[in-house]
Amino acid sequence: MAALKLFNLLVLASVALFALESGPTSVNALTTDRSHVARYASGHEAVAAAKKKRNTSSCKPKPTNANTTTASTPTPSWSSSSSAGDASPYTSAPSSSSTSIYVSATPTSTTPTPTPTSTPASTSSGKKWGLAWPNGDTDYLSTFAALSNVGYLYTWSPYLPTDLYGLKGIPMLWGYDQVSDFQSLVVAGYANYVLGMNEPNEPSQSNMSPSDGVALWQQYINPLKDEGYYLISPACTNDQTGLDWMASFFQECSGCHVDAVAFHFYGTDAQDFISYATQLYNTYNLPIWVTEFADQSFSGGAQATQDEVYAFASTVANFVDSTSWFEVAFPFGVMSDLQGVNTANALLSSDDTPTSLAYNYFG
């Protein structure tokens, strides 16, 4: 009898152990951070909430001194059939030769001349500034759209406001979360530009390997070239991981069309912004876009004062406006909640009008 009881106890223990080992996975292991995705409510009435860009405690990109940062420079195999000239316009068709990347760019002495592929409207409009706009269909968009230097708008999503007030709307394939919406919306005639993935090198953002980024690009973005779209690359952070991700992306993206290179910048030295943008241009020989930037430190210490933010803005704006290969810039802050970014960068006042800093950028 004692032996039978012992046997029963051993059986029950084995069953319990099996149940523990085969139970559900931890909730934390299944959770993905999707709070940053700007999505419109049904019927496009408004964006559900302002873009929840990152956990503000640690996930923002740290500022990088571009003078001391080196990238793994990709080895291009571009066609060299076009002639040298200004950064705009780009009017030739892609070369029929077997190239691995088709691009539009101003040639340099160190990089083969790429084959132009499109005519960006940015070069004919004369406007180089855009609104990073998570606010949806709001009446005060008209106030910002009327500013003299504003020509573009994007929402961190495929959705665009119903009335763009003459601005050029730019849908984005933010990442895996937006593939379905992107496919249904971004078709011929919807827009003229498209943005690639949002900070794919960041675990808290679209978070994918360069190989996965290439797969998304080739399946969903590259075909839009034939629909008349101007294709802007994924935008990585201004650090070594961003440089490395972009280098691998360009190396692996065989047959891809890329018309411009985008980046994000958070730092407190405007000269670092200039150096980083110049490094990207010299590496890829493509027009440059910055789709997020602010005078913001994520490496500790005091944030910039309002006067310092104005000085930063003045230096960056002068550089953007005077540099032929710098096509479009989107300062961060056209929202009521800056989500951890120094509020001295705010571009939207409490009464939904542009701040004085917004006028410094947008005219």
Secondary structure, DSSP 8 states (H G I E B T S, - for coil): -HHHHHHHHHHHHHHHHHHHHTS---HHHH----TT---B-GGG--BSSS---S-TTT-S-----GGG-------------S----S--------SS--SEEE----BTTB---------THHHH---EEEE--S-S-TTHHHHHTSTTEEEEE-SSS---S--TT-EE--B--SGGGHHHHHHH--TTT-SEEE--B-TT-TTTT---HHHHHHHIIIIIGGGGGGT-EEEEEEE-SSHHHHHHHHHHHHH-TTEEE-EEEEEEEES-HHHHHHHHHHHHHHH-S-EEEEEEEE---SSS----HHHHHHHHHHHHHHHHH-TTEEEE--S--SS--TTS-GGG--B-TTSSB-HHHHHHH-
